[in-house]
């Protein structure tokens, strides 16, 4: 079983590591401030390094890519800007 990343109502992102038996280890806090985004999506292995990455989208076309590190204590590198949905953000209403 893979890992799970969740966001609580305060905007804190949590990592739940899969144990391989259908259960998860206790959650680990990744960081706060993630409520600035309207959508956070696991996008698979965007940079082909064998680890799943994140895409975050927020108001006014703020969109970012977060590269996975493979480390539970710091699972993502600093964000980098993304032009995904940049020209369509005003008509965009959901991710598939």
Buried (B, 14 or more C-beta within 10 A) or exposed (E): EEBEBEBEEEEBBBBBBEEEEEEBEEBEEBEEEBBEBBEBEBEEEBEEEEBBBBBBBBEEBBBBBBBBEEEEEEBBEEBEEBEBBEEEBEEEEEEE
